[in-house]
Amino acid sequence: MRVGALSSLAVVAAAAFLSACALIPSSGPWSHDVNTNATAGVSSATPLPYALVDVSADTVGFLSQPNLVSFQGVFPDKRPKPLQTIGVGDVLNISIFEAAPGGLFTPPTAAGARPGNFVDLPPQAVDQKGAIFVPYAGEVPAAGRTLPDISQAIIARLRNRAIEPQVVVSLNSQHASIVTVLGAVNAPGVLALNSVGERLLQVIARAGGPRFEAIESYVNLQRDGRQVRVLLSRVVKDPRENIFIRPNDVIFITHEAPNITALGATGLQENIPFDVETLTLSQALGRAGGLVDQQADPAQVFVYRYENRLFLEKLGIDTKRFVSDQIPTIYRVNLRDPSGLLLASGFQMHNKDVMYVANAKAIDYYKLLALVATTSETIRSVNSAVNEIK
């Protein structure tokens, strides 16, 4: 067949292919169409800057410690004073006793009907000025004081008017020393703290307890404009994390099953859940089915995560070029090294890490050979078709 005829056949085949493209099933537009039909856009060829850290004997000491944020490392764990401190909004019961009838609060006619010569005042709420009102004593400061302090203040004001007055002050209802518990608990709400102090797990229990397993529940504690997030299972296992709660704390329980993502030349390519509080890289590789023997490059095992700036500086990384305090970081482990598995056994995985095992370089050659073989077969098929046309 002449070269011109063969060229014409190629043109016809190409035209037929282009016409058929519109008929081929697709889940959406072709990337070429998206790129060429855009009327405006923002794009950049600059790659995302990241830090690359080789896991070695010098760095594994830092990486072998689980990245466990601590309550007791941020908030002081001190038992509140045992005496009840009154605040704005609290409601108090006040009983005034006199030594004999006929006094300021116990007239003679009431002596027989009031054994003990006392009177109960209506419940008194601490107003916005931090005071309560007591007849003949006026406004008595109460906010920030203990119950015995308030009793003595009232007695001091009534001493020259009542008959040897004695005053008993008790808490009717508490609205100042409260804690709010929200999220994945069985009975969320606002709880009043008792006067002797309550720890975190006690408050969560009073809110009905968590609705999910402790390994899947995070405790978010907000206090004085600061927030710390700790896995509930750690609070249960470590008594030091079961800190005392302060008035006006906000506790928010969230449900989140910790997991990592396995990609690349591993037996499984999927999200892998944690069922333990800590997970090492070697354990994660095992759960992902290990490295694919015919595909993986053991020297190129990577872990992707956003790392804290201060932590990277401890590893000796120059972080000046990074703007954010959460820096994209890639850790590399060489499992061809005889000590690589030991390093992987010490490397602690974090929630949301991405574990990637690169292909061996020979895989690209195999792909090229396969492409050449496919192309050769296509050429042979075209030649056969051309010979049949002759």
One Martini backbone bead per residue (centre of mass of N, CA, C, O) as a GRO file, in nm:
protein
  390
    1MET     BB    1   0.099   0.033   0.020
    2ARG     BB    2   0.081   0.353   0.012
    3VAL     BB    3   0.168   0.624   0.195
    4GLY     BB    4  -0.081   0.798   0.140
    5ALA     BB    5  -0.290   0.585   0.221
    6LEU     BB    6  -0.188   0.552   0.513
    7SER     BB    7  -0.234   0.846   0.597
    8SER     BB    8  -0.536   0.850   0.545
    9LEU     BB    9  -0.599   0.627   0.750
   10ALA     BB   10  -0.494   0.783   0.997
   11VAL     BB   11  -0.686   1.022   0.976
   12VAL     BB   12  -0.945   0.861   0.997
   13ALA     BB   13  -0.880   0.736   1.273
   14ALA     BB   14  -0.851   1.002   1.427
   15ALA     BB   15  -1.135   1.111   1.367
   16ALA     BB   16  -1.285   0.876   1.493
   17PHE     BB   17  -1.171   0.915   1.779
   18LEU     BB   18  -1.268   1.207   1.828
   19SER     BB   19  -1.570   1.137   1.787
   20ALA     BB   20  -1.577   0.913   2.018
   21CYS     BB   21  -1.521   1.078   2.278
   22ALA     BB   22  -1.823   1.181   2.313
   23LEU     BB   23  -1.926   0.863   2.357
   24ILE     BB   24  -1.767   0.818   2.601
   25PRO     BB   25  -1.786   0.736   2.906
   26SER     BB   26  -1.841   0.973   3.189
   27SER     BB   27  -1.815   1.154   3.510
   28GLY     BB   28  -1.701   1.404   3.334
   29PRO     BB   29  -1.503   1.636   3.250
   30TRP     BB   30  -1.236   1.716   3.092
   31SER     BB   31  -0.946   1.863   3.181
   32HIS     BB   32  -0.912   2.029   2.924
   33ASP     BB   33  -1.188   2.173   2.940
   34VAL     BB   34  -1.144   2.311   3.211
   35ASN     BB   35  -0.884   2.474   3.134
   36THR     BB   36  -0.999   2.622   2.858
   37ASN     BB   37  -1.298   2.738   2.978
   38ALA     BB   38  -1.187   2.935   3.161
   39THR     BB   39  -1.230   3.282   3.270
   40ALA     BB   40  -1.105   3.223   3.560
   41GLY     BB   41  -0.804   3.217   3.782
   42VAL     BB   42  -0.591   3.032   4.020
   43SER     BB   43  -0.239   2.975   3.977
   44SER     BB   44   0.053   2.757   4.060
   45ALA     BB   45   0.393   2.630   4.035
   46THR     BB   46   0.428   2.644   4.334
   47PRO     BB   47   0.515   2.457   4.577
   48LEU     BB   48   0.467   2.322   4.871
   49PRO     BB   49   0.616   2.381   5.148
   50TYR     BB   50   0.855   2.162   5.318
   51ALA     BB   51   0.959   1.928   5.554
   52LEU     BB   52   1.251   1.713   5.572
   53VAL     BB   53   1.274   1.403   5.764
   54ASP     BB   54   1.507   1.191   5.887
   55VAL     BB   55   1.495   0.890   6.032
   56SER     BB   56   1.699   0.862   6.321
   57ALA     BB   57   1.900   0.845   6.595
   58ASP     BB   58   1.862   1.165   6.638
   59THR     BB   59   1.522   1.174   6.603
   60VAL     BB   60   1.364   0.934   6.745
   61GLY     BB   61   1.344   1.046   7.033
   62PHE     BB   62   1.118   1.253   6.955
   63LEU     BB   63   0.927   1.044   6.782
   64SER     BB   64   0.864   0.833   7.029
   65GLN     BB   65   0.670   1.045   7.128
   66PRO     BB   66   0.371   1.107   7.193
   67ASN     BB   67   0.128   1.349   7.082
   68LEU     BB   68   0.033   1.446   7.397
   69VAL     BB   69  -0.182   1.639   7.516
   70SER     BB   70  -0.200   1.833   7.822
   71PHE     BB   71  -0.364   1.932   8.098
   72GLN     BB   72  -0.139   1.947   8.329
   73GLY     BB   73   0.046   2.133   8.133
   74VAL     BB   74  -0.173   2.388   8.136
   75PHE     BB   75  -0.341   2.316   8.392
   76PRO     BB   76  -0.394   2.347   8.709
   77ASP     BB   77  -0.387   2.091   8.982
   78LYS     BB   78  -0.609   2.223   9.213
   79ARG     BB   79  -0.772   2.231   9.490
   80PRO     BB   80  -1.022   2.376   9.599
   81LYS     BB   81  -1.154   2.545   9.826
   82PRO     BB   82  -1.371   2.421  10.066
   83LEU     BB   83  -1.493   2.686  10.070
   84GLN     BB   84  -1.764   2.866   9.981
   85THR     BB   85  -1.792   3.068   9.699
   86ILE     BB   86  -1.960   3.348   9.619
   87GLY     BB   87  -2.179   3.456   9.352
   88VAL     BB   88  -2.328   3.580   9.100
   89GLY     BB   89  -2.669   3.440   9.136
   90ASP     BB   90  -2.677   3.336   9.396
   91VAL     BB   91  -2.874   3.159   9.644
   92LEU     BB   92  -2.988   3.246   9.976
   93ASN     BB   93  -3.015   3.134  10.307
   94ILE     BB   94  -3.172   3.311  10.594
   95SER     BB   95  -3.111   3.291  10.950
   96ILE     BB   96  -3.245   3.458  11.247
   97PHE     BB   97  -3.125   3.487  11.577
   98GLU     BB   98  -3.247   3.522  11.916
   99ALA     BB   99  -3.220   3.515  12.266
  100ALA     BB  100  -3.506   3.670  12.271
  101PRO     BB  101  -3.795   3.786  12.297
  102GLY     BB  102  -3.862   4.108  12.161
  103GLY     BB  103  -3.714   4.169  11.920
  104LEU     BB  104  -3.653   4.255  11.597
  105PHE     BB  105  -3.770   3.949  11.487
  106THR     BB  106  -3.913   3.871  11.788
  107PRO     BB  107  -4.197   3.908  11.899
  108PRO     BB  108  -4.388   3.832  12.171
  109THR     BB  109  -4.636   3.701  12.011
  110ALA     BB  110  -4.416   3.483  11.873
  111ALA     BB  111  -4.284   3.307  12.090
  112GLY     BB  112  -4.468   3.047  12.092
  113ALA     BB  113  -4.440   3.004  11.761
  114ARG     BB  114  -4.106   3.042  11.808
  115PRO     BB  115  -3.890   2.835  11.858
  116GLY     BB  116  -3.580   3.003  11.916
  117ASN     BB  117  -3.603   3.281  11.797
  118PHE     BB  118  -3.675   3.298  11.466
  119VAL     BB  119  -3.598   3.389  11.114
  120ASP     BB  120  -3.701   3.358  10.773
  121LEU     BB  121  -3.584   3.459  10.488
  122PRO     BB  122  -3.598   3.528  10.191
  123PRO     BB  123  -3.452   3.453   9.925
  124GLN     BB  124  -3.117   3.556   9.828
  125ALA     BB  125  -2.984   3.730   9.563
  126VAL     BB  126  -2.703   3.796   9.396
  127ASP     BB  127  -2.617   4.071   9.262
  128GLN     BB  128  -2.434   4.265   9.039
  129LYS     BB  129  -2.284   4.392   9.303
  130GLY     BB  130  -2.255   4.146   9.520
  131ALA     BB  131  -2.533   4.160   9.684
  132ILE     BB  132  -2.742   4.168   9.974
  133PHE     BB  133  -3.060   4.185  10.148
  134VAL     BB  134  -3.104   4.303  10.491
  135PRO     BB  135  -3.287   4.374  10.735
  136TYR     BB  136  -3.122   4.637  10.908
  137ALA     BB  137  -2.842   4.592  10.721
  138GLY     BB  138  -2.867   4.590  10.426
  139GLU     BB  139  -2.609   4.588  10.222
  140VAL     BB  140  -2.432   4.282  10.162
  141PRO     BB  141  -2.148   4.155  10.090
  142ALA     BB  142  -2.089   3.834   9.890
  143ALA     BB  143  -1.901   3.831   9.671
  144GLY     BB  144  -1.621   3.623   9.740
  145ARG     BB  145  -1.754   3.484   9.977
  146THR     BB  146  -1.825   3.310  10.245
  147LEU     BB  147  -2.063   3.198  10.449
  148PRO     BB  148  -1.932   3.284  10.722
  149ASP     BB  149  -1.869   3.575  10.633
  150ILE     BB  150  -2.162   3.664  10.592
  151SER     BB  151  -2.263   3.609  10.876
  152GLN     BB  152  -2.070   3.812  11.020
  153ALA     BB  153  -2.166   4.065  10.869
  154ILE     BB  154  -2.457   4.060  10.976
  155ILE     BB  155  -2.399   4.061  11.278
  156ALA     BB  156  -2.246   4.334  11.284
  157ARG     BB  157  -2.512   4.500  11.192
  158LEU     BB  158  -2.710   4.372  11.441
  159ARG     BB  159  -2.586   4.399  11.730
  160ASN     BB  160  -2.728   4.697  11.810
  161ARG     BB  161  -3.047   4.576  11.756
  162ALA     BB  162  -3.031   4.296  11.842
  163ILE     BB  163  -3.054   3.991  12.033
  164GLU     BB  164  -2.798   3.827  12.008
  165PRO     BB  165  -2.715   3.761  11.719
  166GLN     BB  166  -2.775   3.492  11.482
  167VAL     BB  167  -2.635   3.347  11.171
  168VAL     BB  168  -2.764   3.151  10.894
  169VAL     BB  169  -2.593   3.044  10.597
  170SER     BB  170  -2.718   2.914  10.284
  171LEU     BB  171  -2.744   2.722   9.997
  172ASN     BB  172  -2.987   2.712   9.754
  173SER     BB  173  -2.851   2.817   9.474
  174GLN     BB  174  -2.637   2.764   9.190
  175HIS     BB  175  -2.476   3.008   8.936
  176ALA     BB  176  -2.155   3.051   8.949
  177SER     BB  177  -2.056   2.745   9.013
  178ILE     BB  178  -2.010   2.636   8.695
  179VAL     BB  179  -2.059   2.380   8.437
  180THR     BB  180  -2.016   2.294   8.091
  181VAL     BB  181  -2.175   2.017   7.913
  182LEU     BB  182  -2.099   1.890   7.589
  183GLY     BB  183  -2.208   1.677   7.342
  184ALA     BB  184  -2.104   1.330   7.372
  185VAL     BB  185  -2.350   1.308   7.589
  186ASN     BB  186  -2.636   1.201   7.767
  187ALA     BB  187  -2.642   1.491   7.966
  188PRO     BB  188  -2.646   1.781   7.877
  189GLY     BB  189  -2.519   2.080   8.060
  190VAL     BB  190  -2.564   2.254   8.365
  191LEU     BB  191  -2.337   2.247   8.643
  192ALA     BB  192  -2.291   2.225   8.980
  193LEU     BB  193  -2.046   2.281   9.201
  194ASN     BB  194  -1.891   2.170   9.456
  195SER     BB  195  -1.706   2.274   9.743
  196VAL     BB  196  -1.464   2.038   9.719
  197GLY     BB  197  -1.448   1.940   9.438
  198GLU     BB  198  -1.406   1.840   9.088
  199ARG     BB  199  -1.346   1.616   8.852
  200LEU     BB  200  -1.368   1.544   8.526
  201LEU     BB  201  -1.504   1.257   8.545
  202GLN     BB  202  -1.732   1.343   8.735
  203VAL     BB  203  -1.870   1.543   8.542
  204ILE     BB  204  -1.919   1.346   8.309
  205ALA     BB  205  -2.095   1.153   8.477
  206ARG     BB  206  -2.317   1.368   8.546
  207ALA     BB  207  -2.368   1.388   8.216
  208GLY     BB  208  -2.393   1.054   8.152
  209GLY     BB  209  -2.164   1.019   7.984
  210PRO     BB  210  -2.040   0.878   7.722
  211ARG     BB  211  -2.151   0.766   7.390
  212PHE     BB  212  -1.857   0.664   7.355
  213GLU     BB  213  -1.572   0.551   7.331
  214ALA     BB  214  -1.279   0.658   7.466
  215ILE     BB  215  -1.104   0.622   7.194
  216GLU     BB  216  -1.349   0.819   7.042
  217SER     BB  217  -1.298   1.052   7.266
  218TYR     BB  218  -1.292   1.401   7.308
  219VAL     BB  219  -1.155   1.650   7.529
  220ASN     BB  220  -1.275   1.985   7.558
  221LEU     BB  221  -1.105   2.244   7.734
  222GLN     BB  222  -1.233   2.552   7.861
  223ARG     BB  223  -1.008   2.823   7.984
  224ASP     BB  224  -0.937   3.141   7.984
  225GLY     BB  225  -0.912   3.124   7.652
  226ARG     BB  226  -0.842   2.818   7.662
  227GLN     BB  227  -0.751   2.510   7.471
  228VAL     BB  228  -0.787   2.151   7.528
  229ARG     BB  229  -0.705   1.829   7.365
  230VAL     BB  230  -0.816   1.503   7.485
  231LEU     BB  231  -0.815   1.184   7.522
  232LEU     BB  232  -1.019   0.998   7.719
  233SER     BB  233  -0.842   0.745   7.763
  234ARG     BB  234  -0.616   0.909   7.902
  235VAL     BB  235  -0.774   1.007   8.146
  236VAL     BB  236  -0.833   0.720   8.250
  237LYS     BB  237  -0.523   0.617   8.269
  238ASP     BB  238  -0.436   0.916   8.373
  239PRO     BB  239  -0.462   1.077   8.671
  240ARG     BB  240  -0.325   1.355   8.591
  241GLU     BB  241  -0.571   1.429   8.379
  242ASN     BB  242  -0.774   1.436   8.632
  243ILE     BB  243  -0.873   1.727   8.683
  244PHE     BB  244  -0.971   2.005   8.819
  245ILE     BB  245  -1.256   2.193   8.823
  246ARG     BB  246  -1.378   2.505   8.717
  247PRO     BB  247  -1.543   2.770   8.710
  248ASN     BB  248  -1.667   2.808   8.376
  249ASP     BB  249  -1.620   2.565   8.245
  250VAL     BB  250  -1.576   2.393   7.921
  251ILE     BB  251  -1.717   2.081   7.808
  252PHE     BB  252  -1.627   1.902   7.503
  253ILE     BB  253  -1.756   1.622   7.337
  254THR     BB  254  -1.599   1.427   7.085
  255HIS     BB  255  -1.637   1.234   6.786
  256GLU     BB  256  -1.332   1.044   6.697
  257ALA     BB  257  -1.181   0.824   6.492
  258PRO     BB  258  -0.882   0.725   6.479
  259ASN     BB  259  -0.659   0.777   6.186
  260ILE     BB  260  -0.508   0.650   5.892
  261THR     BB  261  -0.333   0.672   5.572
  262ALA     BB  262  -0.287   0.436   5.308
  263LEU     BB  263  -0.031   0.449   5.052
  264GLY     BB  264   0.069   0.283   4.780
  265ALA     BB  265   0.300   0.007   4.837
  266THR     BB  266   0.049  -0.151   4.974
  267GLY     BB  267  -0.180  -0.383   5.058
  268LEU     BB  268  -0.334  -0.127   5.166
  269GLN     BB  269  -0.573   0.143   5.054
  270GLU     BB  270  -0.658   0.307   5.349
  271ASN     BB  271  -0.826   0.351   5.628
  272ILE     BB  272  -0.680   0.329   5.961
  273PRO     BB  273  -0.772   0.242   6.262
  274PHE     BB  274  -0.769   0.303   6.589
  275ASP     BB  275  -0.744   0.079   6.900
  276VAL     BB  276  -0.526   0.268   7.016
  277GLU     BB  277  -0.349   0.526   7.151
  278THR     BB  278  -0.093   0.394   7.016
  279LEU     BB  279   0.113   0.409   6.702
  280THR     BB  280   0.329   0.265   6.497
  281LEU     BB  281   0.477   0.230   6.197
  282SER     BB  282   0.505  -0.078   6.199
  283GLN     BB  283   0.207  -0.129   6.270
  284ALA     BB  284   0.085   0.018   6.028
  285LEU     BB  285   0.214  -0.160   5.810
  286GLY     BB  286   0.082  -0.420   5.906
  287ARG     BB  287  -0.218  -0.319   5.869
  288ALA     BB  288  -0.150  -0.257   5.548
  289GLY     BB  289   0.010  -0.536   5.451
  290GLY     BB  290   0.256  -0.410   5.384
  291LEU     BB  291   0.490  -0.458   5.145
  292VAL     BB  292   0.515  -0.473   4.810
  293ASP     BB  293   0.749  -0.667   4.666
  294GLN     BB  294   0.700  -0.581   4.341
  295GLN     BB  295   0.694  -0.240   4.419
  296ALA     BB  296   0.853  -0.150   4.657
  297ASP     BB  297   1.051   0.099   4.840
  298PRO     BB  298   1.206   0.068   5.142
  299ALA     BB  299   1.365   0.357   5.130
  300GLN     BB  300   1.052   0.495   5.073
  301VAL     BB  301   0.916   0.595   5.363
  302PHE     BB  302   0.625   0.792   5.439
  303VAL     BB  303   0.524   1.080   5.650
  304TYR     BB  304   0.238   1.285   5.674
  305ARG     BB  305   0.237   1.618   5.831
  306TYR     BB  306   0.147   1.854   6.073
  307GLU     BB  307   0.384   2.055   6.235
  308ASN     BB  308   0.531   2.197   6.491
  309ARG     BB  309   0.756   2.440   6.512
  310LEU     BB  310   0.897   2.376   6.784
  311PHE     BB  311   0.954   2.082   6.719
  312LEU     BB  312   1.136   2.125   6.467
  313GLU     BB  313   1.352   2.287   6.618
  314LYS     BB  314   1.444   2.044   6.789
  315LEU     BB  315   1.545   1.892   6.514
  316GLY     BB  316   1.693   2.138   6.340
  317ILE     BB  317   1.487   2.313   6.187
  318ASP     BB  318   1.442   2.561   5.953
  319THR     BB  319   1.145   2.788   5.995
  320LYS     BB  320   1.153   3.080   5.859
  321ARG     BB  321   0.993   3.027   5.575
  322PHE     BB  322   0.752   2.986   5.755
  323VAL     BB  323   0.440   3.111   5.850
  324SER     BB  324   0.321   2.886   5.990
  325ASP     BB  325   0.299   2.677   6.280
  326GLN     BB  326   0.191   2.469   6.067
  327ILE     BB  327   0.400   2.231   5.919
  328PRO     BB  328   0.482   2.077   5.647
  329THR     BB  329   0.562   1.721   5.681
  330ILE     BB  330   0.829   1.483   5.600
  331TYR     BB  331   0.889   1.149   5.670
  332ARG     BB  332   1.184   0.933   5.649
  333VAL     BB  333   1.221   0.577   5.589
  334ASN     BB  334   1.481   0.322   5.593
  335LEU     BB  335   1.434  -0.028   5.538
  336ARG     BB  336   1.721  -0.114   5.432
  337ASP     BB  337   1.812  -0.058   5.688
  338PRO     BB  338   1.880  -0.248   5.963
  339SER     BB  339   1.744  -0.008   6.158
  340GLY     BB  340   1.462   0.065   6.038
  341LEU     BB  341   1.264  -0.107   6.213
  342LEU     BB  342   1.343   0.026   6.478
  343LEU     BB  343   1.255   0.308   6.400
  344ALA     BB  344   0.958   0.230   6.331
  345SER     BB  345   0.901   0.126   6.630
  346GLY     BB  346   0.942   0.436   6.746
  347PHE     BB  347   0.743   0.562   6.558
  348GLN     BB  348   0.483   0.790   6.602
  349MET     BB  349   0.164   0.810   6.534
  350HIS     BB  350  -0.092   1.020   6.404
  351ASN     BB  351  -0.363   1.168   6.362
  352LYS     BB  352  -0.401   1.189   6.006
  353ASP     BB  353  -0.196   1.038   5.883
  354VAL     BB  354   0.026   0.980   5.596
  355MET     BB  355   0.108   0.676   5.437
  356TYR     BB  356   0.394   0.632   5.212
  357VAL     BB  357   0.485   0.408   4.944
  358ALA     BB  358   0.714   0.382   4.717
  359ASN     BB  359   0.820   0.311   4.419
  360ALA     BB  360   1.019   0.150   4.238
  361LYS     BB  361   1.214   0.232   3.972
  362ALA     BB  362   1.152  -0.026   3.799
  363ILE     BB  363   0.850   0.029   3.750
  364ASP     BB  364   0.887   0.238   3.520
  365TYR     BB  365   1.014   0.036   3.322
  366TYR     BB  366   0.781  -0.159   3.312
  367LYS     BB  367   0.580   0.047   3.200
  368LEU     BB  368   0.739   0.108   2.943
  369LEU     BB  369   0.742  -0.180   2.829
  370ALA     BB  370   0.435  -0.208   2.820
  371LEU     BB  371   0.390   0.027   2.624
  372VAL     BB  372   0.563  -0.083   2.394
  373ALA     BB  373   0.410  -0.347   2.359
  374THR     BB  374   0.137  -0.216   2.296
  375THR     BB  375   0.231  -0.054   2.051
  376SER     BB  376   0.332  -0.293   1.882
  377GLU     BB  377   0.057  -0.433   1.867
  378THR     BB  378  -0.087  -0.201   1.725
  379ILE     BB  379   0.090  -0.197   1.472
  380ARG     BB  380   0.032  -0.486   1.385
  381SER     BB  381  -0.273  -0.445   1.354
  382VAL     BB  382  -0.256  -0.226   1.135
  383ASN     BB  383  -0.098  -0.389   0.928
  384SER     BB  384  -0.309  -0.610   0.896
  385ALA     BB  385  -0.533  -0.420   0.798
  386VAL     BB  386  -0.380  -0.312   0.550
  387ASN     BB  387  -0.338  -0.589   0.407
  388GLU     BB  388  -0.644  -0.643   0.374
  389ILE     BB  389  -0.700  -0.392   0.184
  390LYS     BB  390  -0.517  -0.471  -0.065
   0.00000   0.00000   0.00000
